[in-house]
Each structure stands twice: as structure tokens, then as C-alpha cells.
Amino acid sequence: MTITSLAMQRRRATAGRLWKQFRSSREGMIGLAVLVVFALMALAAPLLADVRELNPVFARGQGNPQWAPPSEFGPLGTDYIRRSVWAQFVWGSRVSLFVGLAASVLTIFIGSVVGIISGFVGGKTDALLMRITEWFLVIPFLPLAIVLASILGRSVWNIIFVIGVTSWPSTARLVRSQVLTVKQRLFVDRARSLGAGGWHIVSRHILPNVSGLILANATLAVPISILTETTLSFLGLGDPSSASWGKTLEEAFVNGAMIRNAWWYFLPAGIGILIVVLAFTLIGRTLEELANPRLSRDR
Amino acid sequence: MGRKALGSALTFVFVLVFNFFLFRIVQKDPIGSLFRGRNVPQETIDNLRTAFGLDEPVLTQFFYYVRETLQGNLGISYQSRQPVWNEIVTAIPETLVLIGVSAILSALIGTVLGIAAAWRRNTWKDHTITSGTMVFYSMPDFWLGMLLLVGLAVVFPVFPVGGIVDAGSNATGVDRLLDQLHHLFLPALTLTLAYLGEYALITRSSLLDVMGEDYLVVARAKGLRDKVVRRRHAVPNALLPVVTLAAINFGFVLSGAIAVEAVYSWPGLGKATADAIRGPDLPMLQGLFLVFSAAVIFFNLVADLTYAYLDPRVEDS
């Protein structure tokens, strides 16, 4: 048996243990189940709704009614330019989930790199990086995101970039403090005295020990990313060519769905956001407790 | 204390530098964008460039920028053609009223709910409070605003749909005040519901931490009633992090109400931001960004100082 396969075996055992612990949490399992449903919906979007339904010209050609409630046009009615709200809901879940996930990956990547370098290298690098982090913590997040999004222009990738660039600092601080504790542990000294280089220590000893925390943090970053995307889209900074849930809410608001009480137009997208955000929060809290049992909320 | 104030001042300098260069990158040609597409002789453009100091070295320009900003000159808004500073100064009181009311209410109600949940942990009361606040915490605040607007201003028209006073109203004195409160109700309710979740969750976990401490066992052993133990011994210590959160939050919520102000056309800094985005009105955005950052820095300093005052264990280090 080679060393690598031994390591693989150990990792698989750790993952199995983690899953077993996770499964015993009701909160976590509910969140996961809800998330799977929404992920399936996003993946199966082409089967659930015709993408052409998003095009007002096509919708008019189909003879769709305008502002029709669900009783007249199933399953969720139509909007001010005769488009199916169901199609917008299904295809919007794709954009919202994708932006939420991608922005969180970027956030966690920047935060982890800064945190690990800062904590592992220490000294002047640490002082400088932490100063920058503190500054970014102070700059109000939403106005900065708005300014950047106005400057960069309206596209999905810009929104992802903006969220990633503005929300990494808290992750960086968290990862740094964890790296500082792991660095003191005996096995790091042992590896170093055996002649291990910095990269080896970071990738083989530090990273595995902070990865639980990073995973929990990443899960908790998704709801924030989704809510930020929603707010930016609502303020008119969303991608005009791909409709997210936030964009649906913006169009509903701007075109007077509130005054008409066209509830079928503004309820589904909002409920979708609420449920997905709640699901990620439940999963994140469960993972956080697994990574750091001292946090347990039920003492 | 002096050191903390100095730290805040340094942070503000960073924000100034950041703000200057951020908008320098965007606006490579501010004079050109001033005339947007109109046919203007090159000579006029050159003269304006000189007049605005745009042919000076960047460092000199930065110096001008800092000098003018500190004197309250933030440029001219593209949309209203008024000085940005005037626009911001008229919007600040409206935002302060809305944010002030909802920040105080959410902190008070949230804390009370958090205490109730922790003291009766794992009962139906705790579960109701915890899950209820998490639901409000998980929805976009402006969507909550839209729901309340449809419910209480459209379907049951108890409250006005937006604005700050009835259109065309010229009431004065008490009547005007009542009219304003009538308009304030829905946006304040929205923000209070949106923010109280955080306070409830933090208070709950902070009180749970305190509840394991020895001195509470001692207090109970002395024969004190449950209520007295809670009010006199547990809660005061548990509130420490909540107070800090409240002070820090106040700086952040100032900018957090952008979308909610837009929903209710509440004429504060948030609505000004939402309007500036449509342009985009860059001078306005730049000025608003500066004001929002200054608010966060200021309230962070307040939070630090309050914390040091409330908890003598925190040294001025």
C-alpha cells in the first residue's frame, strides 16, 4: 500500500465521519434537502420552462395575456410584457444560485489566501495585510459594491467580481487567527525540523486543519452573496441579458406590480431567495458547529 | 483614546485616497463626460481642463481634491446641477430620522427577544423567537418592504405608499408631525424587522455564555429570585457585545437602507444613492460614498470608546 492511498483512505474516513455528524443535525439536513430541490430545479430549467418564454416578443406571439393572475395563465401568471412568471422563476434560480456560489468561491479564495499568508508568514507582511483588511472592513460594503458595479458596467461577471472583492475581509481575519493557532502545534515543528519547506507545510499541514473552518465560512458566505446580488439587481445594477430573482423583483417594482397588487409577480422570486438563503444559513451553522464544537448553540 | 482617534483619522485618510483614485480610474475624461456627445470646440475643452486643474500632475490634483473636500466642496451633481454637498446635507436629516428610529427599536426589541429566548432555551418560546428572527434576517429587506407596502398601503390602505408628507399638504405644527409619523411608520417597521434578528441572535448567544458563569450560581445560592438574577446579574454583563454591535451597526445601517428608502421614496441618502445609480451621477456617488464611509469610521470610534468605558477590563492599548 502506497503512502498516497493511505492518505486517501484517511481522508475518506474523515469525510465519512463528518457526514455522519452532519446527518444527526436536523437543521442541517433540512437545509440540505431544500437546497438539493432548488439545485435540481436550476439544473433542469430547460425541462421545466421554455427559455423563449423570457422573450417578450415570443410571449406576445404566443398570445399570452398581460398581467394575468395564475388562475388565467398557469402556473404563476404573466407580467407587464406578457412573459410567464414561472419561466422567470425557474431560469432566475440559475442566475441567483450561480452568482451566489461563484461570488462566495471568490470571496473565500481571496480571504483564505490573505489569511493564510498573513498568519503563516507573520511579521511585516502580516501587519501590512491586516491593516489593509481593517480598512476594507471599515469601508461600507454596499456603497462600495454599488460604486464598483456602476463603474464596471452591468454583467453577471462584474457582479461576481464586485461581491468577491468587497466581502473577503472577515474571512481573512478568521482564517488568519486559525492559522496562528495551528502554526503553534507540534506537528508543524516536526515537519519543519524534518526539512519541510513553507509550501509543503501550508498545503499538507496548515490547509487540512483550517479547511473545515473555510468550508463553514464559505457556506455562510453564499447567503450574503445572494442577498447582495439581489439588492444590486434591485437597484438597477443587474445584468440586463440574464434575469435573476433580484432582477424580477426590480422589474415588478418599477412597472407597478405593487399598486396593481400583482402578488404572483413579486412573491415567487422573494420566497425563492428567502428559502435558499435560509437553507444555506442552516447548513453553514451546522458545519460551523462541526468545525468548532465550542460554538455549539444548544448549551 | 487619543490613539484610537488617530487610528480613525488615518482610516479616513485611506478612504480619501481610495475615493480619489477609484473615481480617477473611471473618469479618464471628466470634461468630455460633462458635454456627453455635444459638439464643443477643442479650445473650450482645453480651457476647462486648465480651469479644473486636470492638466496638473496627479499628486497636485489629489492635493486639490483633499483641500476642496475638507471645505465641503464635493463637486456638482450631473442630475440636479446643484452642489453635491447641498444635496447630501438636505438628505441627511431624513435618513437620520428613519435610521435612528429603526436602529433604536430593533436594538431594544431584538435584545428583549434574545433575553427571553436564552432564559427559556430549548422551549417553544426559544424556538419561535429564534426561527422567526432568522426568517426576517434571511429575506431581502426591500422585499419585506414591498410586502408591507402591498399589505398595508395597497390592499388595506392604512398607510401612505411613500414619500415623507402627503402631496400638496401645507399643514404645520402638530398636524404636519402626525403626517410625517404616518409616512415614517412603514419604512421604519421594515427596517426594524429586518435588523432585529441580528440583535436577538447575538443577545441570545451572549447571555447563554454568561449563564454558565459561577457568579450566577452564587446569586441563586443566595436565594435570589429568578427574575432578580436575570435582571441584576446576568443581563448587564451579557449586553456588552450588544452595545458594541449597536454602535458599529449604526454606521453601517446608514448605508443599508438604500433599497428600502428607494421602495418607499423616502428622500434620504439611500434614495439619493438609488437615483444616482441610474445616471450614473458619478460626483453624487463619490460624495455619498465618502459620507457613508465617514459615518462608519465615526461610529466605530464611538463603539470603541463606549466599550472601553463599559468594560474596565479593556485597556486603552
Contacts between the chains, C-beta under 8 A, distances in Angstrom:
chain1	res1	chain2	res2	distance
A	134	B	11	7.6
A	135	B	11	6.2
A	135	B	14	5.1
A	135	B	15	7.9
A	135	B	18	7.9
A	138	B	11	5.5
A	138	B	15	7.6
A	138	B	293	7.1
A	138	B	296	5.5
A	138	B	297	5.8
A	138	B	300	6.4
A	139	B	15	6.7
A	139	B	18	7.3
A	139	B	293	5.6
A	139	B	296	7.4
A	140	B	251	7.4
A	140	B	252	6.0
A	140	B	254	7.7
A	140	B	255	4.4
A	140	B	292	4.6
A	140	B	293	6.0
A	140	B	295	7.7
A	140	B	296	5.1
A	141	B	252	7.7
A	142	B	255	5.4
A	142	B	256	6.4
A	142	B	258	6.3
A	143	B	255	4.9
A	143	B	258	7.7
A	143	B	273	6.9
A	143	B	288	6.7
A	143	B	289	5.0
A	143	B	292	4.5
A	143	B	293	7.5
A	144	B	289	7.1
A	146	B	258	7.4
A	146	B	273	6.5
A	146	B	277	6.3
A	146	B	285	7.3
A	147	B	22	6.7
A	147	B	285	5.6
A	147	B	286	7.8
A	147	B	289	5.3
A	150	B	277	5.8
A	150	B	280	4.4
A	150	B	282	7.7
A	150	B	285	6.2
A	151	B	22	7.5
A	151	B	25	7.4
A	151	B	26	4.5
A	223	B	138	6.8
A	227	B	140	5.8
A	230	B	140	4.9
A	230	B	143	7.8
A	231	B	140	6.3
A	231	B	142	6.9
A	231	B	258	7.6
A	231	B	259	5.3
A	234	B	140	7.3
A	234	B	142	5.7
A	234	B	259	5.5
A	234	B	262	7.8
A	235	B	258	6.8
A	235	B	259	6.2
A	235	B	262	6.9
A	235	B	273	8.0
A	235	B	274	5.6
A	235	B	277	5.5
A	236	B	274	7.9
A	236	B	277	5.7
A	236	B	278	6.1
A	237	B	277	6.4
A	246	B	140	7.6
A	249	B	140	7.5
A	249	B	142	7.6
A	249	B	143	6.2
A	249	B	146	7.3
A	252	B	146	8.0
A	253	B	146	6.4
A	253	B	263	7.0
A	258	B	146	6.0
A	258	B	149	5.7
A	258	B	150	5.3
A	258	B	154	6.2
A	258	B	161	7.7
A	259	B	154	6.2
A	259	B	161	7.4
A	261	B	150	5.9
A	261	B	154	5.4
A	261	B	155	5.9
A	263	B	150	7.0
A	266	B	143	7.6
A	266	B	146	5.9
A	266	B	150	7.8
A	270	B	139	6.7
A	270	B	140	6.9
A	270	B	143	4.1
A	270	B	146	7.5
A	270	B	147	7.4
A	273	B	139	6.9
A	273	B	140	5.9
A	273	B	143	7.1
A	274	B	135	7.1
A	274	B	138	5.5
A	274	B	139	4.6
A	274	B	143	7.9
A	277	B	138	4.2
A	277	B	139	7.5
A	278	B	134	6.8
A	278	B	135	6.9
A	278	B	138	4.5
A	281	B	134	6.9
A	281	B	138	6.2
A	297	B	205	6.6
A	297	B	208	7.6
A	298	B	121	7.5
A	298	B	122	6.7
A	299	B	208	5.9
A	299	B	212	7.0
